[in-house]
Amino acid sequence: SSCGSSGRPPAHKRLPPTDAGGCSLPSGRYRLAAARLGPVVYVAGGSGPEGDPCPEVLCFNTLSHRWEEEPGSRPRPGPMATPRYGHEVVGVLGRYLICIGGRAAGIRESEQGSDAFVAASADVLDVATGRWAKLPCRLEQPRIYFGAAVVTCPLTKVTVVVVCGGSALALSQATTASEG
């Protein structure tokens, strides 16, 4: 492996055995994004085996090691406001998933469905209601295949999402700048 390991996690960090398919995705998907809120890992977007968009959000309960229709007492998340792939998803404040950037997945008949628009946009899922909303903020540089992290300043308690790297969509080259 290029990361200097055997590719397998150490025995003490492996998930316990489950029944067949317990941890496997319920459907084939790639170029997706995932984030954790509490005991639930949310998998959003991506492309199916034939390159078709995957607008649904999947929920994996880390306590039961099962994919769930409704994660605990919360409603099932609705389909993504903007289906996309090559994006990032971060969990914020224990209740919200912010979906950032990426390429448009599916129909691109309007400006809001174009890669340039989607790659600079952000949507938020309120997992308490299962509803999506578009965020008014936009990335300064549209991008795909990047990293994102949530950081909270211990002194001010201000939480920000830091976005860095990836490919600048308009420039089609790697970027090294960070946005916060």
N, C-alpha and C positions, 0 to 999 in steps of 0.2 A: 504494500500500500504506500502511496505517496505521502501519507501523513505519519509514517514511522511506526505504525502499529500493525497488528495482524488483521485488522478489519473487524475483529470480534471484540465485544466489550468483555472486561474481566468477569469471571464467574459471579462474583458478588454483586455485579451491577446488572446482570441479565434479568429480564422479566421472568417470573415464575411460569412454568408450563401451563398452558390453557388448552381447552378443547380445540379441535380443528377450526381454524379461521378466526379464533378469538381476537387476535391483534391485527390480522390482515385487513386492508381496506375492503369495504363491502363491494366496491366496484373499482375497476381499473382507472387510474388517474395519475397524471404526471404534471409537472410545472405548477404545482399547488403551493399553498402556504398554510402554515399551522401555528397556533398559539394556544397557550393554556390559561384558563381562568378557573381557579379552584381545582377540583378534581377532574375537570373536563378539558380534553384537548379538542379544539375546534379545527377542522380542516376545511378551508374555503377555496373555491375556485379551482383553476387548473384546466387541463384538457383530458378528455377521455381517450381510449385506445385508438379511435379513428380521428383524433384531433378535434372532436366536437367539444364545445364549451360545457363546463360543469358548474352551473350556477348554484347548486345546492350546497349547504353547509352540513358536513358530517360531524357527529359528536361521539368522542370516545371517552368512556368513563374509566379513569385510571384505577378506581377502587374495585370495580367489578370486572375489569378487563374486557368490556363489551361495548360494541357500537350501539348507541341508543337512539330511538326515535325521538324521545323527549329527554333531555339531559337533567335528571333529577326532578325537581319541582318546577323547572323552567319550561316554557313552551318551546316547541321545535322552531329553530330559526327559519325565517322565510328565505326564499331564493335571494341571491346577491343582488343588490341594487344595480351594480355594473359588473356583469360577468367578465372575468379577466384571468390572465395567467402571467407568470413571470413577475408577480407582485409580492408584497409582504403583508403579513397580518401580525398585529401586536395586541396584547391584552392590556387594558388600562383600567385602573381604579376598581378592579375586581368585578366589573360589570359590562365593560364595552370592548368590542373588537374593532380595531381600526384597520381597514383594508386600504393599502397605499400603492399607487403606481401600477406598473405592469402593462401588458398589451390588451387591447380589446379582444374579447372572445365572442364570436358570433357576428351578428349583423352590424355593419358599419355605415349605415345609410345617412346618419346625421353627424354633425360635428361632435356631439356628446358620445358617439360610438367610435370615433376615430382613435387610432393609437396615440396620436399626439395629445389628445384631450385626456384619455384614460390614464396615460402614463404620468400625468401631473396631478391627477385627482385623488381624492380620498373619500371613502364611505365609512360609516360607523354602524355596527350592529349592537343594539341594546339587547343583551342576552336575557334580561328580565322580561322583555316583551316579545322578543323574537323578530323585531322590526328593524329594517335598515333605513338610514337617512344619508343623504349626501352632505359632506362637510364643505363649508365655504372656503376653507384653506386649500392651497394648491402648492405642489412642489415648485420651487424656482426653476428647476431643470427636469423636464419629463425623463423618467428613467425606468429601466426594466432590469431584472436579475440583480438586485442590490441587497444590502443588509439593512436591518432596522432594529432598534432597541429602545426600550422605555427606560428613562432615567429620572429619578426623583432626587432633588437636592435635599440632603438631610437638614440643612439649615433653614431654607425657605419653604420646604415642602412643595415646591413647584415641580410638576411632572411635565417632561417633554419627550417627544419621540425624535430620536436621532436617526437620520437616513444617510447612508454613505455608500460609495462605490457603485458598482453596477455599470450598466451601459446607458449613456445619454442617448435617448431615442433620436433626437434631431441630429446629433453628431455621429452616431453609430460608432462610438469609441468608448473605452473605459473612462470613468471619471474617478477622481480621487478626492474631490471636495466632499464635505459633510454639510448636511442641512439639519437644523434643529427646530 
